[in-house]
Amino acid sequence: MIRVQSDRFDAGAELNAFTARCVGAGAITSFTGVVRDDTGALSGMEIEHYDGMTQKALAAIRDEAMKRWGLADALVIHRYGRLQASEVIMMVATASKHRKDAFEAAEFLMDFLKSRAPFWKKEFSRDGADWVAAKDTDEDALDRW
Amino acid sequence: MQVLYFAWVRERIGLPREEIETSAVTVADLVAELRARQDRYAAAFADTSALRVALDQEMMDFDAPLAGVREVAFFPPMTGG
């Protein structure tokens, strides 16, 4: 399942519901991304996305993970709009027979989602507002797959 | 065709989307046309190595042809997750 939404969500409840749906899977892995405040000066974050392409890109990334690791299921939830420090931005969860596939598939989903899903983050702080720059290491991370 | 701008590209140009009549053959031709329009376009497209382009919601290179394309989007490298 793919969900792109502005509303907050409860990552714990989503994980429990996902686990309950994945009858027969022996391993469930999840990752939750949270708004980080490195300097203590962050007043918020705005996440912009390309409605339409976002859903397509996420579905393609998820399909690839499902196929490559033979997953029982995979969940991606990503928010857009205005968020505060410590708020949950997104989560992925993967279900498979054994843990190795679930862990690897979750890392694959995160690596591709970071630089292949059309989201852009803008940070607001006391000093003003800045678009978060993509890191070369994010692009390099794709090479290992 | 519809041309969409996101993140700082949108901010520099000052609008999220516009309908453009063009005979540009490739994305690079369209970029050259836009650059020549006004300073704000020239500023947004000053360095295309800092930009990415999607044609009908698929990532493409700047030398990709525009024939049959309905939607072009310009944006900086993505920062999801």
Backbone of each chain as ProteinMPNN parsed JSONL, in Angstrom:
{"seq_chain_A": "MIRVQSDRFDAGAELNAFTARCVGAGAITSFTGVVRDDTGALSGMEIEHYDGMTQKALAAIRDEAMKRWGLADALVIHRYGRLQASEVIMMVATASKHRKDAFEAAEFLMDFLKSRAPFWKKEFSRDGADWVAAKDTDEDALDRW", "coords_chain_A": {"N_chain_A": [[0.841, -1.2, 0.0], [0.44, 2.235, -0.77], [0.601, 5.451, 0.523], [0.029, 8.904, 0.325], [-0.067, 11.802, 2.024], [-1.303, 14.714, 3.828], [-2.105, 14.708, 6.406], [-1.354, 13.916, 9.857], [-0.062, 10.765, 11.07], [-0.278, 7.702, 12.966], [2.464, 5.977, 13.544], [2.969, 3.654, 14.96], [0.446, 2.43, 15.219], [-0.099, 2.024, 12.532], [1.893, 0.195, 11.882], [1.152, -1.982, 13.461], [-1.312, -2.621, 12.284], [-0.463, -3.273, 9.741], [1.142, -5.515, 10.299], [-0.824, -7.252, 11.242], [-2.193, -7.711, 8.887], [-0.399, -9.173, 7.437], [-0.449, -12.11, 7.433], [1.273, -15.068, 8.017], [3.769, -14.137, 7.293], [7.121, -14.174, 8.417], [8.79, -12.209, 9.242], [8.891, -8.812, 9.993], [9.833, -5.6, 9.111], [10.444, -2.19, 9.951], [10.746, 1.316, 9.184], [10.9, 4.6, 10.419], [10.722, 7.95, 9.598], [11.63, 11.079, 10.947], [11.096, 14.56, 11.669], [14.004, 16.332, 12.026], [15.839, 18.294, 14.323], [18.637, 19.813, 14.237], [19.971, 22.048, 15.238], [18.437, 23.229, 17.121], [17.038, 25.384, 16.404], [15.042, 25.124, 14.619], [11.918, 25.923, 13.257], [10.012, 24.747, 11.792], [8.973, 22.603, 9.04], [8.485, 22.464, 5.533], [7.032, 20.356, 3.253], [7.093, 19.782, -0.088], [5.466, 18.326, -2.916], [5.116, 16.431, -5.995], [2.226, 16.013, -7.1], [0.676, 13.138, -8.252], [2.903, 12.285, -9.937], [4.381, 11.582, -7.705], [2.91, 9.492, -6.455], [3.027, 7.599, -8.504], [5.821, 7.16, -8.753], [6.458, 6.172, -6.208], [4.926, 3.835, -6.203], [6.196, 2.398, -8.23], [8.735, 1.997, -7.125], [8.053, 0.501, -4.879], [6.892, -1.755, -6.129], [9.154, -2.833, -7.373], [10.708, -3.554, -5.139], [9.003, -5.463, -3.963], [9.092, -7.487, -5.883], [11.849, -8.07, -6.142], [12.651, -8.999, -3.606], [10.751, -10.831, -3.032], [8.564, -10.157, -1.368], [5.971, -10.399, 1.15], [4.358, -8.269, 1.633], [4.405, -4.659, 1.356], [4.659, -1.45, 2.771], [4.243, 2.013, 2.283], [4.176, 5.174, 3.606], [3.928, 8.602, 3.194], [4.255, 11.952, 4.142], [3.174, 15.324, 3.247], [3.32, 18.938, 3.157], [3.008, 21.22, 5.97], [5.163, 20.664, 8.687], [6.164, 20.041, 12.091], [9.111, 20.075, 14.267], [10.208, 16.856, 15.331], [7.907, 15.602, 14.435], [6.396, 12.836, 12.732], [7.474, 12.082, 9.504], [7.422, 10.145, 7.483], [6.955, 6.607, 6.758], [8.201, 3.273, 6.218], [7.333, -0.135, 5.761], [8.106, -3.564, 5.698], [7.375, -6.939, 4.786], [8.313, -10.282, 5.077], [9.357, -13.737, 4.574], [11.753, -14.303, 5.955], [14.161, -12.446, 8.002], [16.319, -11.167, 6.661], [15.592, -10.491, 4.007], [13.501, -8.717, 4.555], [14.789, -6.626, 5.94], [16.689, -5.767, 4.012], [15.028, -5.017, 1.857], [13.637, -2.902, 3.007], [15.688, -1.048, 3.339], [16.377, -0.614, 0.679], [13.976, 0.507, -0.268], [14.007, 2.913, 1.188], [16.392, 4.131, 0.266], [15.806, 4.566, -2.461], [13.492, 6.041, -2.319], [14.381, 8.397, -1.214], [15.849, 9.744, -3.235], [14.418, 9.383, -5.612], [11.731, 9.806, -5.448], [9.429, 12.383, -5.937], [9.777, 14.613, -3.777], [10.34, 17.577, -1.887], [12.132, 19.27, 0.595], [11.75, 22.035, 2.765], [13.315, 23.957, 5.16], [12.431, 25.831, 8.001], [13.686, 28.347, 10.078], [14.911, 30.369, 12.832], [16.75, 31.872, 11.45], [15.787, 32.115, 8.928], [14.548, 30.717, 5.817], [15.303, 27.674, 4.156], [15.875, 25.588, 1.345], [16.338, 22.138, 1.593], [19.31, 20.632, 0.619], [20.054, 18.075, -1.753], [22.109, 15.247, -1.044], [25.292, 14.081, -2.262], [25.886, 11.59, -1.373], [23.431, 10.404, -1.111], [22.662, 9.891, -3.707], [24.776, 8.212, -4.439], [24.18, 6.051, -2.848], [22.369, 4.563, -4.254], [23.769, 3.049, -6.011], [24.589, 0.647, -4.894], [22.525, -1.084, -5.173]], "CA_chain_A": [[0.0, 0.0, 0.0], [1.124, 3.526, -0.835], [-0.251, 6.577, 0.936], [0.652, 10.231, 0.329], [-1.086, 12.565, 2.743], [-0.81, 15.812, 4.659], [-2.486, 14.42, 7.792], [-0.486, 13.123, 10.716], [-0.483, 9.375, 11.264], [0.329, 7.016, 14.105], [3.323, 4.954, 12.932], [2.8, 2.409, 15.73], [-0.837, 1.82, 14.845], [0.035, 1.581, 11.139], [2.723, -1.004, 11.886], [0.335, -3.074, 14.015], [-2.316, -3.0, 11.283], [0.296, -3.935, 8.661], [1.522, -6.836, 10.82], [-2.039, -8.07, 11.305], [-2.567, -8.071, 7.508], [0.619, -10.037, 6.825], [-0.526, -13.439, 8.042], [2.2, -16.006, 7.373], [5.119, -13.563, 7.186], [7.865, -14.429, 9.65], [9.637, -11.055, 9.572], [8.375, -7.484, 9.645], [10.793, -4.537, 9.413], [9.897, -0.871, 9.643], [11.563, 2.512, 9.386], [10.103, 5.81, 10.56], [11.5, 9.183, 9.453], [11.108, 12.115, 11.832], [11.69, 15.885, 11.437], [15.168, 16.477, 12.904], [16.22, 19.683, 14.606], [20.044, 19.699, 14.628], [20.505, 23.253, 15.876], [17.503, 23.732, 18.124], [16.468, 26.632, 15.889], [14.036, 24.81, 13.6], [10.538, 26.236, 13.647], [9.114, 23.891, 11.039], [9.42, 22.124, 7.729], [7.437, 22.379, 4.516], [7.359, 19.34, 2.258], [6.361, 19.957, -1.344], [5.599, 17.13, -3.76], [4.573, 16.504, -7.35], [1.052, 15.157, -7.007], [0.533, 12.319, -9.464], [4.193, 11.608, -10.133], [4.793, 11.012, -6.417], [2.25, 8.201, -6.263], [3.559, 6.678, -9.522], [7.206, 6.828, -8.431], [6.456, 5.313, -5.02], [4.376, 2.525, -6.586], [7.227, 1.7, -9.012], [9.791, 1.597, -6.181], [7.482, -0.575, -4.072], [6.763, -2.943, -6.985], [10.495, -3.385, -7.567], [11.089, -4.204, -3.873], [8.146, -6.652, -3.801], [9.549, -8.491, -6.828], [13.24, -8.461, -5.894], [12.817, -9.734, -2.347], [9.603, -11.73, -2.868], [7.911, -9.748, -0.121], [4.551, -10.684, 1.35], [3.7, -6.967, 1.493], [5.25, -3.502, 1.672], [3.855, -0.259, 3.047], [4.94, 3.3, 2.27], [3.333, 6.34, 3.906], [4.768, 9.807, 3.175], [3.462, 13.182, 4.303], [3.598, 16.581, 2.643], [2.732, 20.074, 3.862], [3.775, 21.82, 7.054], [5.419, 19.769, 9.82], [6.974, 20.586, 13.187], [10.189, 19.199, 14.734], [9.806, 15.603, 15.987], [6.748, 14.957, 13.818], [6.692, 11.755, 11.785], [7.362, 12.475, 8.091], [7.107, 9.013, 6.618], [7.386, 5.295, 7.244], [8.083, 2.114, 5.334], [7.333, -1.421, 6.453], [8.229, -4.679, 4.751], [7.072, -8.236, 5.388], [8.833, -11.405, 4.283], [9.493, -14.982, 5.358], [12.911, -14.203, 6.851], [14.492, -11.061, 8.297], [17.283, -10.557, 5.741], [14.849, -9.869, 2.898], [12.712, -7.587, 5.068], [15.728, -5.528, 6.215], [17.258, -5.265, 2.751], [13.983, -4.357, 1.07], [13.334, -1.619, 3.663], [16.791, -0.122, 3.001], [16.211, -0.309, -0.743], [12.85, 1.452, -0.366], [14.439, 4.217, 1.716], [17.4, 4.713, -0.625], [15.181, 5.049, -3.697], [12.497, 7.05, -1.977], [15.08, 9.649, -0.914], [16.254, 10.516, -4.413], [13.628, 9.104, -6.818], [10.329, 10.197, -5.256], [9.483, 13.853, -6.037], [9.509, 15.416, -2.571], [11.369, 18.586, -1.59], [11.956, 19.777, 1.965], [12.221, 23.378, 3.082], [13.395, 24.122, 6.612], [12.228, 27.186, 8.522], [14.312, 28.542, 11.382], [15.065, 31.782, 13.209], [17.606, 32.555, 10.482], [15.125, 32.201, 7.631], [14.069, 29.458, 5.238], [16.242, 27.103, 3.188], [15.588, 24.279, 0.758], [17.326, 21.121, 1.94], [20.022, 20.205, -0.593], [20.297, 16.637, -1.862], [23.522, 14.909, -0.812], [25.882, 13.149, -3.232], [25.859, 10.246, -0.786], [22.096, 9.844, -1.366], [22.705, 9.372, -5.089], [25.723, 7.083, -4.414], [23.559, 4.925, -2.14], [21.59, 3.77, -5.217], [24.66, 2.168, -6.777], [24.77, -0.689, -4.3], [21.406, -1.948, -5.559]], "C_chain_A": [[0.879, 1.254, 0.0], [0.147, 4.582, -0.341], [0.555, 7.859, 0.955], [-0.383, 11.167, 0.915], [-0.469, 13.717, 3.521], [-1.094, 15.527, 6.14], [-1.401, 13.658, 8.548], [-0.956, 11.682, 10.728], [0.301, 8.779, 12.415], [1.128, 5.837, 13.556], [3.172, 3.611, 13.655], [1.529, 1.675, 15.329], [-0.776, 1.285, 13.416], [0.828, 0.275, 11.068], [1.941, -2.205, 12.419], [-0.685, -3.571, 12.992], [-1.649, -3.757, 10.129], [0.647, -5.367, 9.069], [0.318, -7.773, 10.826], [-2.475, -8.54, 9.913], [-1.64, -9.125, 6.912], [0.653, -11.403, 7.491], [0.441, -14.36, 7.293], [3.6, -15.456, 7.197], [5.84, -13.791, 8.51], [8.666, -13.228, 10.115], [8.993, -9.759, 9.09], [9.439, -6.475, 10.051], [10.123, -3.209, 9.153], [10.926, 0.217, 9.892], [10.622, 3.703, 9.478], [11.025, 7.015, 10.475], [10.817, 10.318, 10.197], [11.785, 13.45, 11.508], [12.775, 16.121, 12.488], [15.465, 17.951, 13.098], [17.644, 19.679, 15.146], [20.52, 20.867, 15.463], [19.618, 23.772, 17.006], [16.799, 24.989, 17.666], [15.338, 26.395, 14.891], [12.622, 25.163, 14.075], [9.533, 25.417, 12.847], [9.708, 23.466, 9.719], [8.229, 22.087, 6.789], [7.886, 21.325, 3.506], [6.445, 19.529, 1.051], [6.467, 18.652, -2.121], [4.877, 17.347, -5.076], [3.418, 15.515, -7.411], [0.852, 14.408, -8.326], [1.82, 11.549, -9.703], [4.654, 10.945, -8.84], [4.227, 9.607, -6.254], [2.794, 7.163, -7.253], [4.954, 6.204, -9.173], [7.263, 5.881, -7.23], [5.954, 3.906, -5.362], [5.429, 1.721, -7.357], [8.339, 1.187, -8.097], [9.305, 0.416, -5.331], [7.37, -1.867, -4.885], [8.107, -3.642, -7.168], [10.951, -4.138, -6.311], [10.3, -5.504, -3.668], [8.694, -7.818, -4.633], [10.938, -9.024, -6.44], [13.422, -9.307, -4.652], [11.643, -10.675, -2.075], [8.814, -11.434, -1.604], [6.447, -10.19, -0.066], [3.759, -9.385, 1.186], [4.719, -5.866, 1.799], [4.352, -2.276, 1.787], [4.741, 0.983, 2.96], [3.916, 4.387, 2.577], [4.265, 7.553, 3.937], [3.878, 11.034, 3.276], [4.023, 14.33, 3.473], [2.92, 17.701, 3.426], [3.616, 20.521, 5.004], [3.919, 20.866, 8.229], [6.276, 20.476, 10.859], [8.097, 19.598, 13.522], [9.587, 18.026, 15.496], [8.549, 14.959, 15.415], [7.211, 13.865, 12.846], [6.447, 12.246, 10.357], [6.835, 11.316, 7.261], [7.459, 7.701, 7.309], [7.358, 4.289, 6.102], [8.02, 0.881, 6.225], [7.373, -2.519, 5.395], [7.967, -5.986, 5.489], [7.589, -9.341, 4.473], [8.909, -12.641, 5.17], [10.583, -14.822, 6.414], [13.409, -12.771, 6.937], [15.409, -10.391, 7.27], [16.58, -9.822, 4.601], [14.082, -8.635, 3.37], [13.612, -6.379, 5.33], [16.24, -4.91, 4.916], [16.237, -4.486, 1.949], [13.639, -2.992, 1.679], [14.422, -0.59, 3.347], [16.717, 0.317, 1.547], [15.101, 0.736, -0.925], [13.286, 2.848, 0.081], [15.431, 4.899, 0.775], [16.749, 5.298, -1.88], [14.178, 6.16, -3.445], [13.147, 8.424, -1.741], [15.426, 10.438, -2.173], [15.482, 10.22, -5.685], [12.129, 9.404, -6.644], [10.305, 11.725, -5.149], [8.933, 14.603, -4.816], [10.659, 16.4, -2.401], [11.071, 19.181, -0.225], [12.504, 21.186, 2.088], [12.18, 23.546, 4.596], [13.227, 25.586, 6.989], [12.88, 27.292, 9.894], [14.354, 30.029, 11.683], [15.807, 32.564, 12.134], [16.964, 32.686, 9.1], [14.697, 30.834, 7.138], [15.048, 28.978, 4.175], [15.744, 25.764, 2.65], [16.696, 23.329, 1.16], [17.975, 20.642, 0.645], [20.192, 18.692, -0.579], [21.786, 16.383, -1.661], [24.007, 13.959, -1.893], [25.791, 11.718, -2.707], [24.49, 9.578, -0.988], [22.055, 9.2, -2.74], [23.616, 8.135, -5.144], [25.092, 5.84, -3.81], [22.775, 4.03, -3.094], [22.452, 2.74, -5.938], [24.758, 0.767, -6.199], [23.618, -1.62, -4.648], [21.499, -2.292, -7.022]], "O_chain_A": [[1.908, 1.319, 0.672], [-1.013, 4.597, -0.752], [1.641, 7.906, 1.533], [-1.471, 11.312, 0.358], [0.721, 13.708, 3.834], [-0.405, 16.044, 7.019], [-0.643, 12.876, 7.974], [-2.118, 11.403, 10.431], [1.37, 9.258, 12.793], [0.556, 4.824, 13.151], [3.24, 2.554, 13.027], [1.533, 0.461, 15.125], [-1.33, 0.227, 13.118], [0.491, -0.63, 10.305], [2.055, -3.312, 11.892], [-0.899, -4.774, 12.846], [-2.186, -4.737, 9.613], [0.473, -6.308, 8.293], [0.428, -8.943, 10.46], [-3.049, -9.619, 9.765], [-2.024, -9.872, 6.012], [1.676, -11.802, 8.05], [0.417, -14.417, 6.064], [4.536, -16.224, 6.973], [5.261, -13.625, 9.583], [9.168, -13.21, 11.239], [8.605, -9.634, 7.929], [9.901, -6.48, 11.192], [9.313, -3.097, 8.233], [11.845, 0.062, 10.695], [9.664, 3.808, 8.712], [12.012, 7.091, 11.207], [9.605, 10.507, 10.102], [12.949, 13.459, 11.107], [12.501, 16.113, 13.689], [15.359, 18.752, 12.169], [17.854, 19.559, 16.353], [21.391, 20.697, 16.316], [20.02, 24.66, 17.757], [16.051, 25.601, 18.429], [14.746, 27.345, 14.378], [12.195, 24.753, 15.154], [8.347, 25.39, 13.174], [10.79, 23.903, 9.329], [7.117, 21.732, 7.179], [8.992, 21.401, 2.97], [5.22, 19.45, 1.145], [7.464, 17.942, -1.995], [4.131, 18.311, -5.249], [3.601, 14.339, -7.729], [0.864, 15.018, -9.395], [1.834, 10.318, -9.677], [5.249, 9.868, -8.872], [4.954, 8.659, -5.957], [2.999, 6.002, -6.897], [5.259, 5.016, -9.272], [8.021, 4.911, -7.232], [6.49, 2.911, -4.873], [5.547, 0.511, -7.168], [8.828, 0.072, -8.275], [10.045, -0.54, -5.095], [7.71, -2.944, -4.395], [8.197, -4.869, -7.125], [11.513, -5.229, -6.409], [10.86, -6.518, -3.252], [8.757, -8.959, -4.176], [11.177, -10.232, -6.411], [14.244, -10.223, -4.631], [11.557, -11.254, -0.992], [8.442, -12.343, -0.862], [5.782, -10.333, -1.093], [2.641, -9.39, 0.672], [5.753, -6.112, 2.419], [3.416, -2.092, 1.009], [5.85, 1.004, 3.496], [2.904, 4.505, 1.886], [5.281, 7.533, 4.63], [2.869, 11.141, 2.579], [5.181, 14.313, 3.056], [2.05, 17.445, 4.258], [4.816, 20.246, 5.021], [2.93, 20.32, 8.717], [7.024, 21.399, 10.537], [8.05, 18.436, 13.119], [8.594, 18.172, 16.209], [8.157, 13.88, 15.859], [8.272, 13.966, 12.228], [5.373, 12.754, 10.035], [5.926, 11.476, 6.446], [8.168, 7.685, 8.315], [6.595, 4.431, 5.146], [8.591, 0.864, 7.315], [6.751, -2.408, 4.338], [8.295, -6.123, 6.667], [7.342, -9.34, 3.267], [8.573, -12.6, 6.353], [10.393, -15.145, 7.587], [13.122, -11.961, 6.056], [15.296, -9.189, 7.03], [16.922, -8.687, 4.271], [14.023, -7.628, 2.665], [13.257, -5.25, 4.992], [16.226, -3.691, 4.745], [16.54, -3.418, 1.418], [13.378, -2.036, 0.949], [14.131, 0.584, 3.118], [16.966, 1.479, 1.225], [15.273, 1.721, -1.644], [12.969, 3.844, -0.571], [15.327, 6.098, 0.516], [17.101, 6.396, -2.311], [14.033, 7.087, -4.24], [12.555, 9.465, -2.026], [15.312, 11.664, -2.186], [15.833, 10.74, -6.744], [11.355, 9.269, -7.591], [11.061, 12.304, -4.369], [7.823, 15.134, -4.817], [11.806, 16.097, -2.73], [9.936, 19.546, 0.083], [13.583, 21.494, 1.582], [11.153, 23.312, 5.233], [13.815, 26.469, 6.366], [12.665, 26.448, 10.764], [13.89, 30.848, 10.89], [15.549, 33.748, 11.918], [17.54, 33.303, 8.204], [14.506, 29.906, 7.925], [15.56, 29.774, 3.388], [15.256, 24.919, 3.401], [17.874, 23.679, 1.077], [17.284, 20.29, -0.311], [20.443, 18.096, 0.468], [22.623, 17.195, -2.055], [23.243, 13.131, -2.389], [25.641, 10.766, -3.472], [24.391, 8.352, -1.032], [21.497, 8.118, -2.924], [23.292, 7.142, -5.796], [25.415, 4.717, -4.197], [22.536, 2.862, -2.786], [21.965, 1.713, -6.41], [24.984, -0.195, -6.933], [23.722, -2.828, -4.438], [20.647, -3.012, -7.542]]}, "seq_chain_B": "MQVLYFAWVRERIGLPREEIETSAVTVADLVAELRARQDRYAAAFADTSALRVALDQEMMDFDAPLAGVREVAFFPPMTGG", "coords_chain_B": {"N_chain_B": [[2.003, 22.941, -24.192], [1.888, 21.813, -20.748], [3.866, 23.324, -18.315], [5.611, 22.668, -15.43], [6.812, 23.813, -12.245], [8.889, 23.231, -9.437], [9.705, 23.552, -5.911], [12.68, 25.462, -5.291], [12.89, 26.268, -7.898], [10.317, 26.892, -8.712], [9.928, 29.024, -6.922], [11.846, 30.896, -7.82], [10.975, 31.443, -10.419], [8.42, 32.201, -9.93], [5.914, 31.139, -10.298], [3.774, 28.208, -10.169], [2.962, 26.644, -12.346], [2.501, 26.707, -15.933], [0.991, 27.258, -19.149], [2.566, 26.555, -22.127], [3.317, 27.509, -25.397], [5.241, 26.018, -27.733], [7.904, 25.324, -30.074], [10.018, 23.861, -29.518], [12.397, 21.263, -29.843], [13.793, 19.553, -28.162], [14.235, 19.032, -24.567], [16.364, 20.632, -23.752], [16.287, 22.629, -25.719], [13.872, 23.857, -25.055], [14.543, 24.833, -22.526], [16.45, 26.738, -23.272], [14.815, 28.516, -24.642], [13.124, 29.382, -22.56], [14.978, 30.552, -20.801], [15.677, 32.799, -22.258], [13.504, 34.392, -22.014], [12.96, 36.063, -19.614], [14.631, 37.663, -16.816], [14.1, 36.265, -14.414], [13.591, 33.661, -15.265], [16.022, 33.099, -16.468], [17.608, 33.109, -14.199], [16.588, 30.914, -12.785], [17.189, 28.836, -14.512], [19.919, 28.909, -14.743], [21.952, 27.058, -14.131], [21.835, 24.038, -15.329], [22.782, 21.652, -14.429], [22.131, 21.531, -11.831], [19.526, 20.908, -11.869], [16.615, 18.824, -12.42], [14.592, 16.958, -14.739], [11.272, 16.024, -15.611], [9.292, 14.229, -17.9], [6.003, 13.973, -18.745], [5.704, 12.903, -16.191], [7.822, 11.127, -15.884], [11.228, 10.597, -15.144], [13.722, 12.183, -17.072], [16.432, 12.89, -19.452], [18.123, 16.008, -20.294], [18.48, 16.102, -22.991], [16.371, 14.826, -24.087], [13.659, 14.189, -26.412], [10.761, 16.275, -27.108], [8.501, 15.602, -28.458], [5.11, 14.82, -28.571], [4.838, 15.061, -25.848], [3.0, 16.044, -22.975], [3.257, 17.157, -20.458], [5.717, 18.873, -18.776], [8.144, 18.931, -16.254], [10.16, 20.839, -14.081], [12.676, 20.7, -11.61], [14.624, 20.78, -8.507], [17.172, 18.342, -7.393], [15.678, 15.574, -5.717], [14.439, 15.399, -2.326], [13.344, 13.401, -0.525], [11.992, 11.2, 2.065]], "CA_chain_B": [[2.186, 21.948, -23.134], [1.926, 22.319, -19.379], [5.202, 23.301, -17.732], [5.482, 22.76, -13.968], [8.038, 24.133, -11.516], [8.788, 22.869, -8.02], [10.706, 23.982, -4.92], [13.242, 26.789, -5.549], [12.651, 26.635, -9.308], [9.013, 27.565, -8.631], [10.084, 30.313, -6.234], [12.597, 31.843, -8.656], [10.164, 31.837, -11.571], [7.285, 32.937, -9.368], [4.638, 30.451, -10.512], [3.892, 26.751, -10.083], [2.758, 26.003, -13.652], [2.001, 27.572, -16.994], [0.798, 26.633, -20.466], [3.544, 27.163, -23.024], [3.308, 27.129, -26.816], [6.65, 25.966, -28.119], [8.283, 24.399, -31.141], [11.28, 23.264, -29.062], [12.489, 19.848, -30.199], [14.254, 18.813, -26.976], [14.131, 19.752, -23.295], [17.409, 21.667, -23.754], [15.774, 23.732, -26.551], [12.847, 24.542, -24.265], [15.263, 25.57, -21.486], [17.059, 27.907, -23.929], [13.699, 29.449, -24.901], [12.668, 29.946, -21.288], [16.065, 31.411, -20.323], [15.695, 34.041, -23.029], [12.27, 35.138, -21.752], [13.077, 37.09, -18.577], [15.709, 37.411, -15.855], [13.753, 35.252, -13.403], [13.789, 32.356, -15.907], [17.471, 32.943, -16.635], [18.141, 32.77, -12.869], [16.154, 29.558, -12.427], [17.819, 27.854, -15.399], [21.338, 29.281, -14.918], [22.816, 25.874, -14.071], [20.927, 22.893, -15.465], [23.297, 20.476, -13.711], [21.461, 21.546, -10.525], [18.104, 20.674, -12.116], [16.148, 17.553, -12.976], [13.399, 17.173, -15.551], [10.382, 14.883, -15.824], [8.373, 14.372, -19.03], [4.816, 13.179, -18.414], [5.93, 12.305, -14.871], [8.938, 10.171, -15.881], [12.517, 11.281, -15.164], [14.37, 12.131, -18.389], [17.601, 13.748, -19.589], [17.834, 17.283, -20.955], [18.5, 15.965, -24.461], [15.19, 14.04, -24.489], [12.744, 14.896, -27.32], [9.49, 16.715, -26.524], [7.385, 15.216, -29.328], [4.022, 14.086, -27.914], [4.829, 15.275, -24.391], [1.975, 16.995, -22.531], [3.603, 17.792, -19.188], [7.155, 18.952, -18.482], [8.347, 19.478, -14.905], [11.539, 21.155, -13.707], [12.817, 20.762, -10.15], [15.96, 20.402, -8.014], [17.232, 16.947, -6.946], [14.641, 15.309, -4.722], [14.894, 15.213, -0.942], [12.303, 12.708, 0.236], [12.419, 10.356, 3.182]], "C_chain_B": [[2.189, 22.623, -21.769], [3.372, 22.237, -18.887], [5.06, 23.582, -16.234], [6.842, 23.048, -13.335], [7.848, 23.789, -10.042], [9.956, 23.443, -7.217], [11.324, 25.327, -5.326], [13.107, 27.222, -7.006], [11.327, 27.411, -9.39], [9.145, 28.956, -7.998], [10.802, 31.342, -7.113], [11.759, 32.336, -9.827], [8.9, 32.571, -11.122], [5.931, 32.348, -9.713], [4.835, 28.941, -10.537], [3.725, 26.04, -11.421], [2.28, 27.019, -14.66], [1.867, 26.766, -18.277], [1.755, 27.334, -21.424], [3.383, 26.607, -24.445], [4.763, 27.137, -27.263], [6.865, 25.032, -29.304], [9.625, 23.747, -30.79], [11.274, 21.763, -29.337], [12.886, 18.997, -28.975], [14.03, 19.665, -25.719], [15.14, 20.912, -23.283], [16.975, 22.882, -24.595], [14.745, 24.549, -25.777], [13.5, 25.395, -23.175], [15.872, 26.847, -22.077], [15.995, 28.969, -24.216], [13.264, 30.159, -23.625], [13.693, 30.942, -20.734], [16.017, 32.789, -20.975], [14.499, 34.939, -22.715], [12.474, 36.34, -20.83], [14.179, 36.686, -17.603], [15.376, 36.293, -14.875], [13.881, 33.84, -13.972], [15.285, 32.072, -16.066], [18.106, 32.525, -15.308], [17.803, 31.329, -12.504], [16.903, 28.502, -13.242], [19.308, 28.122, -15.639], [22.235, 28.047, -14.991], [21.939, 24.619, -14.142], [21.483, 21.633, -14.793], [22.689, 20.396, -12.31], [19.973, 21.223, -10.652], [17.839, 19.259, -12.623], [14.894, 17.858, -13.778], [12.594, 15.875, -15.647], [9.471, 15.212, -16.998], [7.208, 13.417, -18.794], [5.084, 12.296, -17.192], [6.951, 11.17, -14.851], [10.229, 10.971, -15.953], [13.2, 11.089, -16.522], [15.628, 12.994, -18.363], [17.223, 15.009, -20.355], [17.897, 17.185, -22.478], [17.294, 15.162, -24.969], [14.277, 14.853, -25.402], [11.398, 15.202, -26.651], [8.269, 16.285, -27.339], [6.358, 14.398, -28.549], [3.915, 14.304, -26.416], [3.789, 16.327, -24.017], [2.389, 17.78, -21.285], [5.108, 17.71, -18.945], [7.298, 19.53, -17.085], [9.836, 19.677, -14.639], [11.626, 21.288, -12.185], [14.249, 20.435, -9.743], [15.981, 18.917, -7.653], [16.306, 16.723, -5.748], [15.236, 15.066, -3.337], [13.779, 14.59, -0.098], [12.866, 11.954, 1.425], [12.406, 11.062, 4.51]], "O_chain_B": [[2.45, 23.819, -21.641], [4.022, 21.201, -19.026], [4.476, 24.585, -15.824], [7.879, 22.593, -13.817], [6.784, 24.025, -9.47], [11.017, 23.768, -7.748], [10.588, 26.251, -5.672], [13.2, 28.411, -7.312], [11.238, 28.447, -10.049], [8.557, 29.928, -8.47], [10.418, 32.511, -7.15], [11.822, 33.51, -10.189], [8.381, 33.437, -11.825], [4.902, 32.974, -9.457], [5.91, 28.448, -10.878], [4.276, 24.957, -11.621], [1.726, 28.059, -14.302], [2.525, 25.744, -18.469], [1.756, 28.561, -21.522], [3.323, 25.395, -24.652], [5.435, 28.164, -27.176], [6.112, 24.079, -29.511], [10.283, 23.159, -31.648], [10.279, 21.08, -29.096], [12.389, 17.888, -28.782], [13.686, 20.845, -25.798], [14.818, 22.023, -22.862], [17.259, 24.023, -24.231], [14.744, 25.779, -25.834], [13.08, 26.524, -22.923], [15.817, 27.909, -21.457], [16.239, 30.165, -24.055], [13.063, 31.373, -23.609], [13.339, 32.023, -20.263], [16.281, 33.807, -20.335], [14.478, 36.108, -23.1], [12.2, 37.48, -21.205], [14.605, 35.532, -17.565], [16.231, 35.475, -14.538], [14.241, 32.915, -13.245], [15.749, 30.957, -15.831], [19.02, 31.701, -15.28], [18.646, 30.608, -11.972], [17.213, 27.421, -12.742], [19.888, 27.63, -16.607], [23.16, 27.988, -15.802], [21.372, 24.192, -13.136], [20.755, 20.657, -14.606], [22.72, 19.344, -11.672], [19.241, 21.261, -9.663], [18.718, 18.596, -13.174], [14.217, 18.86, -13.549], [13.153, 14.783, -15.749], [8.941, 16.319, -17.095], [7.398, 12.208, -18.659], [4.74, 11.114, -17.166], [6.96, 10.351, -13.932], [10.328, 11.919, -16.732], [13.25, 9.979, -17.052], [15.876, 13.729, -17.407], [16.163, 15.085, -20.977], [17.424, 18.08, -23.178], [17.214, 14.854, -26.158], [14.124, 16.059, -25.21], [10.959, 14.485, -25.751], [7.135, 16.57, -26.957], [6.707, 13.39, -27.934], [2.998, 13.787, -25.778], [3.7, 17.375, -24.657], [1.946, 18.909, -21.072], [5.691, 16.627, -18.914], [6.643, 20.52, -16.759], [10.659, 18.808, -14.93], [10.767, 21.905, -11.554], [15.008, 19.877, -10.535], [14.925, 18.286, -7.606], [16.176, 17.585, -4.879], [16.366, 14.599, -3.194], [13.333, 15.162, 0.896], [14.05, 12.053, 1.747], [12.743, 10.463, 5.531]]}, "name": "protein", "num_of_chains": 2, "seq": "MIRVQSDRFDAGAELNAFTARCVGAGAITSFTGVVRDDTGALSGMEIEHYDGMTQKALAAIRDEAMKRWGLADALVIHRYGRLQASEVIMMVATASKHRKDAFEAAEFLMDFLKSRAPFWKKEFSRDGADWVAAKDTDEDALDRWMQVLYFAWVRERIGLPREEIETSAVTVADLVAELRARQDRYAAAFADTSALRVALDQEMMDFDAPLAGVREVAFFPPMTGG"}
